Amino acid sequence: MGEKKRKEATKPVFVFGKKNYKFMFIGLGFIALGFILMSGGGSDDPNVFNPEIFHWRRIRLAPTLVLIGFGIQIYAILLNPDKK
């Protein structure tokens, strides 16, 4: 009887708070956007070179967005949701 009452009294405790999950989804958005911007630029014919693969968007912008997204993910994990 005592064990049943103790199980009912305990509330489920989440590891992260609402603020943490919000930052995690923002970070996932940055990572997804970076990978989307990295895609493309290929050629249908393997014998033809397409210089579009070396566009600044694929070389500079997209990897930067992915790294920013991973930084936001680390911040979201380390963020204390109880601190005001």
DOZAVO-742464 format. One record per residue: residue in one letter; x, y, z of N, C-alpha, C, O in turn. Coordinates in steps of 0.05 Angstrom, whole numbers. Layout:
<type = A; nc1 = X; nc2 = Y; nc3 = Z; cac1 = X; cac2 = Y; cac3 = Z; cc1 = X; cc2 = Y; cc3 = Z; oc1 = X; oc2 = Y; oc3 = Z>
...
***
This chain:
<type = M; nc1 = 16; nc2 = -24; nc3 = 0; cac1 = 0; cac2 = 0; cac3 = 0; cc1 = 17; cc2 = 25; cc3 = 0; oc1 = 11; oc2 = 44; oc3 = -14>
<type = G; nc1 = 39; nc2 = 25; nc3 = 16; cac1 = 56; cac2 = 49; cac3 = 17; cc1 = 70; cc2 = 54; cc3 = -9; oc1 = 75; oc2 = 77; oc3 = -17>
<type = E; nc1 = 78; nc2 = 32; nc3 = -22; cac1 = 93; cac2 = 35; cac3 = -48; cc1 = 75; cc2 = 47; cc3 = -69; oc1 = 83; oc2 = 63; oc3 = -86>
<type = K; nc1 = 50; nc2 = 39; nc3 = -70; cac1 = 31; cac2 = 49; cac3 = -89; cc1 = 26; cc2 = 79; cc3 = -85; oc1 = 24; oc2 = 94; oc3 = -105>
<type = K; nc1 = 24; nc2 = 87; nc3 = -60; cac1 = 20; cac2 = 115; cac3 = -54; cc1 = 44; cc2 = 132; cc3 = -62; oc1 = 41; oc2 = 154; oc3 = -72>
<type = R; nc1 = 68; nc2 = 121; nc3 = -58; cac1 = 92; cac2 = 135; cac3 = -65; cc1 = 95; cc2 = 139; cc3 = -95; oc1 = 104; oc2 = 159; oc3 = -104>
<type = K; nc1 = 86; nc2 = 119; nc3 = -111; cac1 = 87; cac2 = 121; cac3 = -140; cc1 = 68; cc2 = 142; cc3 = -150; oc1 = 73; oc2 = 156; oc3 = -169>
<type = E; nc1 = 45; nc2 = 144; nc3 = -137; cac1 = 25; cac2 = 164; cac3 = -145; cc1 = 34; cc2 = 192; cc3 = -138; oc1 = 27; oc2 = 211; oc3 = -152>
<type = A; nc1 = 49; nc2 = 195; nc3 = -116; cac1 = 58; cac2 = 221; cac3 = -107; cc1 = 80; cc2 = 233; cc3 = -124; oc1 = 83; oc2 = 257; oc3 = -125>
<type = T; nc1 = 96; nc2 = 216; nc3 = -137; cac1 = 119; cac2 = 226; cac3 = -153; cc1 = 109; cc2 = 236; cc3 = -180; oc1 = 93; oc2 = 223; oc3 = -193>
<type = K; nc1 = 118; nc2 = 260; nc3 = -187; cac1 = 111; cac2 = 271; cac3 = -213; cc1 = 134; cc2 = 264; cc3 = -233; oc1 = 157; oc2 = 262; oc3 = -225>
<type = P; nc1 = 127; nc2 = 262; nc3 = -259; cac1 = 149; cac2 = 258; cac3 = -278; cc1 = 166; cc2 = 283; cc3 = -280; oc1 = 155; oc2 = 305; oc3 = -283>
<type = V; nc1 = 192; nc2 = 279; nc3 = -278; cac1 = 210; cac2 = 302; cac3 = -279; cc1 = 225; cc2 = 301; cc3 = -306; oc1 = 238; oc2 = 281; oc3 = -313>
<type = F; nc1 = 223; nc2 = 323; nc3 = -321; cac1 = 237; cac2 = 324; cac3 = -347; cc1 = 265; cc2 = 335; cc3 = -342; oc1 = 270; oc2 = 351; oc3 = -324>
<type = V; nc1 = 284; nc2 = 326; nc3 = -358; cac1 = 311; cac2 = 334; cac3 = -356; cc1 = 314; cc2 = 363; cc3 = -364; oc1 = 328; oc2 = 379; oc3 = -351>
<type = F; nc1 = 301; nc2 = 371; nc3 = -386; cac1 = 303; cac2 = 398; cac3 = -396; cc1 = 277; cc2 = 413; cc3 = -392; oc1 = 255; oc2 = 400; oc3 = -390>
<type = G; nc1 = 278; nc2 = 439; nc3 = -391; cac1 = 255; cac2 = 455; cac3 = -389; cc1 = 245; cc2 = 465; cc3 = -416; oc1 = 257; oc2 = 458; oc3 = -437>
<type = K; nc1 = 224; nc2 = 481; nc3 = -416; cac1 = 212; cac2 = 491; cac3 = -441; cc1 = 232; cc2 = 509; cc3 = -456; oc1 = 233; oc2 = 508; oc3 = -480>
<type = K; nc1 = 247; nc2 = 524; nc3 = -441; cac1 = 267; cac2 = 542; cac3 = -453; cc1 = 289; cc2 = 526; cc3 = -468; oc1 = 298; oc2 = 533; oc3 = -489>
<type = N; nc1 = 297; nc2 = 504; nc3 = -456; cac1 = 317; cac2 = 487; cac3 = -468; cc1 = 308; cc2 = 475; cc3 = -495; oc1 = 322; oc2 = 476; oc3 = -515>
<type = Y; nc1 = 283; nc2 = 465; nc3 = -495; cac1 = 272; cac2 = 454; cac3 = -519; cc1 = 269; cc2 = 475; cc3 = -541; oc1 = 272; oc2 = 469; oc3 = -565>
<type = K; nc1 = 262; nc2 = 499; nc3 = -533; cac1 = 259; cac2 = 520; cac3 = -553; cc1 = 286; cc2 = 526; cc3 = -567; oc1 = 287; oc2 = 528; oc3 = -591>
<type = F; nc1 = 307; nc2 = 527; nc3 = -551; cac1 = 334; cac2 = 532; cac3 = -563; cc1 = 343; cc2 = 508; cc3 = -579; oc1 = 356; oc2 = 511; oc3 = -599>
<type = M; nc1 = 335; nc2 = 483; nc3 = -571; cac1 = 342; cac2 = 460; cac3 = -586; cc1 = 329; cc2 = 460; cc3 = -614; oc1 = 342; oc2 = 453; oc3 = -634>
<type = F; nc1 = 304; nc2 = 468; nc3 = -615; cac1 = 291; cac2 = 469; cac3 = -641; cc1 = 302; cc2 = 491; cc3 = -659; oc1 = 304; oc2 = 488; oc3 = -683>
<type = I; nc1 = 310; nc2 = 513; nc3 = -647; cac1 = 323; cac2 = 534; cac3 = -662; cc1 = 349; cc2 = 524; cc3 = -673; oc1 = 355; oc2 = 529; oc3 = -697>
<type = G; nc1 = 365; nc2 = 510; nc3 = -657; cac1 = 390; cac2 = 499; cac3 = -666; cc1 = 386; cc2 = 478; cc3 = -688; oc1 = 401; oc2 = 478; oc3 = -708>
<type = L; nc1 = 365; nc2 = 461; nc3 = -686; cac1 = 359; cac2 = 442; cac3 = -707; cc1 = 351; cc2 = 456; cc3 = -733; oc1 = 358; oc2 = 447; oc3 = -755>
<type = G; nc1 = 338; nc2 = 478; nc3 = -730; cac1 = 330; cac2 = 494; cac3 = -754; cc1 = 355; cc2 = 505; cc3 = -768; oc1 = 357; oc2 = 504; oc3 = -793>
<type = F; nc1 = 374; nc2 = 515; nc3 = -753; cac1 = 399; cac2 = 525; cac3 = -765; cc1 = 414; cc2 = 502; cc3 = -779; oc1 = 425; oc2 = 506; oc3 = -801>
<type = I; nc1 = 416; nc2 = 479; nc3 = -766; cac1 = 430; cac2 = 457; cac3 = -778; cc1 = 417; cc2 = 447; cc3 = -803; oc1 = 430; oc2 = 442; oc3 = -823>
<type = A; nc1 = 390; nc2 = 445; nc3 = -803; cac1 = 376; cac2 = 436; cac3 = -827; cc1 = 379; cc2 = 456; cc3 = -849; oc1 = 383; oc2 = 449; oc3 = -872>
<type = L; nc1 = 377; nc2 = 482; nc3 = -843; cac1 = 380; cac2 = 503; cac3 = -863; cc1 = 409; cc2 = 502; cc3 = -875; oc1 = 412; oc2 = 505; oc3 = -900>
<type = G; nc1 = 429; nc2 = 497; nc3 = -859; cac1 = 456; cac2 = 495; cac3 = -869; cc1 = 459; cc2 = 471; cc3 = -888; oc1 = 472; oc2 = 474; oc3 = -909>
<type = F; nc1 = 448; nc2 = 448; nc3 = -881; cac1 = 450; cac2 = 425; cac3 = -899; cc1 = 434; cc2 = 429; cc3 = -924; oc1 = 442; oc2 = 419; oc3 = -946>
<type = I; nc1 = 412; nc2 = 443; nc3 = -923; cac1 = 396; cac2 = 448; cac3 = -947; cc1 = 412; cc2 = 467; cc3 = -965; oc1 = 412; oc2 = 463; oc3 = -990>
<type = L; nc1 = 425; nc2 = 487; nc3 = -954; cac1 = 440; cac2 = 506; cac3 = -971; cc1 = 465; cc2 = 492; cc3 = -982; oc1 = 476; oc2 = 501; oc3 = -1003>
<type = M; nc1 = 475; nc2 = 471; nc3 = -969; cac1 = 499; cac2 = 457; cac3 = -979; cc1 = 492; cc2 = 439; cc3 = -1003; oc1 = 510; oc2 = 433; oc3 = -1018>
<type = S; nc1 = 467; nc2 = 432; nc3 = -1006; cac1 = 460; cac2 = 413; cac3 = -1027; cc1 = 460; cc2 = 426; cc3 = -1054; oc1 = 460; oc2 = 450; oc3 = -1057>
<type = G; nc1 = 461; nc2 = 410; nc3 = -1075; cac1 = 460; cac2 = 419; cac3 = -1102; cc1 = 487; cc2 = 426; cc3 = -1113; oc1 = 508; oc2 = 421; oc3 = -1101>
<type = G; nc1 = 487; nc2 = 438; nc3 = -1137; cac1 = 512; cac2 = 447; cac3 = -1149; cc1 = 526; cc2 = 425; cc3 = -1165; oc1 = 548; oc2 = 430; oc3 = -1176>
<type = G; nc1 = 514; nc2 = 402; nc3 = -1167; cac1 = 526; cac2 = 380; cac3 = -1182; cc1 = 520; cc2 = 382; cc3 = -1212; oc1 = 506; oc2 = 400; oc3 = -1220>
<type = S; nc1 = 531; nc2 = 364; nc3 = -1227; cac1 = 527; cac2 = 363; cac3 = -1255; cc1 = 513; cc2 = 337; cc3 = -1263; oc1 = 519; oc2 = 316; oc3 = -1251>
<type = D; nc1 = 495; nc2 = 338; nc3 = -1282; cac1 = 482; cac2 = 313; cac3 = -1291; cc1 = 501; cc2 = 296; cc3 = -1307; oc1 = 500; oc2 = 271; oc3 = -1306>
<type = D; nc1 = 520; nc2 = 308; nc3 = -1321; cac1 = 539; cac2 = 294; cac3 = -1337; cc1 = 566; cc2 = 293; cc3 = -1321; oc1 = 577; oc2 = 314; oc3 = -1315>
<type = P; nc1 = 576; nc2 = 269; nc3 = -1315; cac1 = 601; cac2 = 268; cac3 = -1299; cc1 = 626; cc2 = 278; cc3 = -1314; oc1 = 646; oc2 = 282; oc3 = -1302>
<type = N; nc1 = 624; nc2 = 281; nc3 = -1340; cac1 = 646; cac2 = 291; cac3 = -1356; cc1 = 647; cc2 = 321; cc3 = -1357; oc1 = 667; oc2 = 333; oc3 = -1368>
<type = V; nc1 = 627; nc2 = 335; nc3 = -1347; cac1 = 626; cac2 = 364; cac3 = -1349; cc1 = 629; cc2 = 375; cc3 = -1321; oc1 = 615; oc2 = 367; oc3 = -1302>
<type = F; nc1 = 648; nc2 = 394; nc3 = -1318; cac1 = 654; cac2 = 406; cac3 = -1292; cc1 = 635; cc2 = 430; cc3 = -1288; oc1 = 631; oc2 = 446; oc3 = -1306>
<type = N; nc1 = 623; nc2 = 431; nc3 = -1264; cac1 = 605; cac2 = 453; cac3 = -1258; cc1 = 618; cc2 = 470; cc3 = -1235; oc1 = 620; oc2 = 460; oc3 = -1213>
<type = P; nc1 = 627; nc2 = 494; nc3 = -1241; cac1 = 640; cac2 = 511; cac3 = -1221; cc1 = 621; cc2 = 520; cc3 = -1199; oc1 = 630; oc2 = 532; oc3 = -1179>
<type = E; nc1 = 595; nc2 = 516; nc3 = -1202; cac1 = 575; cac2 = 524; cac3 = -1182; cc1 = 579; cc2 = 510; cc3 = -1156; oc1 = 569; oc2 = 519; oc3 = -1135>
<type = I; nc1 = 593; nc2 = 488; nc3 = -1156; cac1 = 598; cac2 = 473; cac3 = -1131; cc1 = 616; cc2 = 489; cc3 = -1112; oc1 = 615; oc2 = 484; oc3 = -1088>
<type = F; nc1 = 631; nc2 = 508; nc3 = -1122; cac1 = 649; cac2 = 524; cac3 = -1106; cc1 = 637; cc2 = 552; cc3 = -1100; oc1 = 652; oc2 = 571; oc3 = -1094>
<type = H; nc1 = 611; nc2 = 554; nc3 = -1101; cac1 = 597; cac2 = 579; cac3 = -1095; cc1 = 601; cc2 = 586; cc3 = -1065; oc1 = 602; oc2 = 568; oc3 = -1049>
<type = W; nc1 = 601; nc2 = 612; nc3 = -1058; cac1 = 606; cac2 = 620; cac3 = -1031; cc1 = 585; cc2 = 610; cc3 = -1011; oc1 = 590; oc2 = 606; oc3 = -988>
<type = R; nc1 = 561; nc2 = 605; nc3 = -1022; cac1 = 539; cac2 = 595; cac3 = -1005; cc1 = 545; cc2 = 567; cc3 = -995; oc1 = 539; oc2 = 560; oc3 = -972>
<type = R; nc1 = 558; nc2 = 550; nc3 = -1012; cac1 = 564; cac2 = 523; cac3 = -1004; cc1 = 590; cc2 = 521; cc3 = -988; oc1 = 594; oc2 = 503; oc3 = -972>
<type = I; nc1 = 608; nc2 = 539; nc3 = -993; cac1 = 635; cac2 = 538; cac3 = -981; cc1 = 636; cc2 = 553; cc3 = -954; oc1 = 649; oc2 = 544; oc3 = -936>
<type = R; nc1 = 622; nc2 = 576; nc3 = -952; cac1 = 624; cac2 = 593; cac3 = -928; cc1 = 599; cc2 = 593; cc3 = -912; oc1 = 599; oc2 = 588; oc3 = -888>
<type = L; nc1 = 576; nc2 = 600; nc3 = -925; cac1 = 551; cac2 = 605; cac3 = -910; cc1 = 540; cc2 = 579; cc3 = -897; oc1 = 534; oc2 = 579; oc3 = -874>
<type = A; nc1 = 537; nc2 = 558; nc3 = -913; cac1 = 524; cac2 = 534; cac3 = -903; cc1 = 540; cc2 = 521; cc3 = -880; oc1 = 528; oc2 = 514; oc3 = -859>
<type = P; nc1 = 566; nc2 = 517; nc3 = -882; cac1 = 581; cac2 = 506; cac3 = -859; cc1 = 580; cc2 = 524; cc3 = -834; oc1 = 579; oc2 = 514; oc3 = -811>
<type = T; nc1 = 579; nc2 = 550; nc3 = -838; cac1 = 577; cac2 = 569; cac3 = -816; cc1 = 551; cc2 = 565; cc3 = -802; oc1 = 550; oc2 = 565; oc3 = -777>
<type = L; nc1 = 529; nc2 = 562; nc3 = -817; cac1 = 503; cac2 = 558; cac3 = -805; cc1 = 502; cc2 = 532; cc3 = -789; oc1 = 489; oc2 = 531; oc3 = -768>
<type = V; nc1 = 514; nc2 = 511; nc3 = -800; cac1 = 514; cac2 = 485; cac3 = -786; cc1 = 530; cc2 = 488; cc3 = -760; oc1 = 521; oc2 = 478; oc3 = -739>
<type = L; nc1 = 553; nc2 = 501; nc3 = -760; cac1 = 568; cac2 = 505; cac3 = -735; cc1 = 553; cc2 = 522; cc3 = -715; oc1 = 555; oc2 = 517; oc3 = -691>
<type = I; nc1 = 540; nc2 = 543; nc3 = -724; cac1 = 524; cac2 = 559; cac3 = -706; cc1 = 501; cc2 = 542; cc3 = -694; oc1 = 495; oc2 = 545; oc3 = -670>
<type = G; nc1 = 489; nc2 = 525; nc3 = -710; cac1 = 468; cac2 = 508; cac3 = -700; cc1 = 478; cc2 = 489; cc3 = -679; oc1 = 465; oc2 = 484; oc3 = -659>
<type = F; nc1 = 502; nc2 = 477; nc3 = -683; cac1 = 514; cac2 = 460; cac3 = -662; cc1 = 520; cc2 = 476; cc3 = -637; oc1 = 518; oc2 = 465; oc3 = -615>
<type = G; nc1 = 529; nc2 = 500; nc3 = -640; cac1 = 535; cac2 = 517; cac3 = -617; cc1 = 509; cc2 = 523; cc3 = -601; oc1 = 509; oc2 = 523; oc3 = -577>
<type = I; nc1 = 487; nc2 = 528; nc3 = -615; cac1 = 462; cac2 = 533; cac3 = -602; cc1 = 453; cc2 = 507; cc3 = -588; oc1 = 441; oc2 = 509; oc3 = -566>
<type = Q; nc1 = 458; nc2 = 484; nc3 = -600; cac1 = 450; cac2 = 459; cac3 = -587; cc1 = 466; cc2 = 455; cc3 = -560; oc1 = 454; oc2 = 447; oc3 = -540>
<type = I; nc1 = 491; nc2 = 461; nc3 = -561; cac1 = 507; cac2 = 459; cac3 = -536; cc1 = 498; cc2 = 478; cc3 = -515; oc1 = 496; oc2 = 471; oc3 = -492>
<type = Y; nc1 = 491; nc2 = 503; nc3 = -524; cac1 = 481; cac2 = 522; cac3 = -505; cc1 = 454; cc2 = 513; cc3 = -493; oc1 = 449; oc2 = 516; oc3 = -469>
<type = A; nc1 = 437; nc2 = 501; nc3 = -510; cac1 = 411; cac2 = 491; cac3 = -500; cc1 = 414; cc2 = 469; cc3 = -480; oc1 = 398; oc2 = 467; oc3 = -461>
<type = I; nc1 = 434; nc2 = 452; nc3 = -484; cac1 = 438; cac2 = 430; cac3 = -465; cc1 = 449; cc2 = 440; cc3 = -439; oc1 = 441; oc2 = 430; oc3 = -417>
<type = L; nc1 = 467; nc2 = 459; nc3 = -440; cac1 = 479; cac2 = 470; cac3 = -415; cc1 = 463; cc2 = 491; cc3 = -401; oc1 = 469; oc2 = 498; oc3 = -378>
<type = L; nc1 = 442; nc2 = 501; nc3 = -413; cac1 = 425; cac2 = 522; cac3 = -402; cc1 = 410; cc2 = 511; cc3 = -378; oc1 = 398; oc2 = 490; oc3 = -378>
<type = N; nc1 = 410; nc2 = 527; nc3 = -356; cac1 = 396; cac2 = 519; cac3 = -332; cc1 = 368; cc2 = 531; cc3 = -334; oc1 = 365; oc2 = 556; oc3 = -333>
<type = P; nc1 = 347; nc2 = 514; nc3 = -337; cac1 = 320; cac2 = 525; cac3 = -340; cc1 = 308; cc2 = 538; cc3 = -315; oc1 = 289; oc2 = 554; oc3 = -317>
<type = D; nc1 = 319; nc2 = 532; nc3 = -292; cac1 = 308; cac2 = 543; cac3 = -267; cc1 = 319; cc2 = 570; cc3 = -261; oc1 = 307; oc2 = 585; oc3 = -245>
<type = K; nc1 = 341; nc2 = 578; nc3 = -273; cac1 = 354; cac2 = 603; cac3 = -268; cc1 = 338; cc2 = 625; cc3 = -282; oc1 = 332; oc2 = 623; oc3 = -305>
<type = K; nc1 = 332; nc2 = 647; nc3 = -268; cac1 = 317; cac2 = 669; cac3 = -279; cc1 = 335; cc2 = 690; cc3 = -291; oc1 = 325; oc2 = 710; oc3 = -302>
***
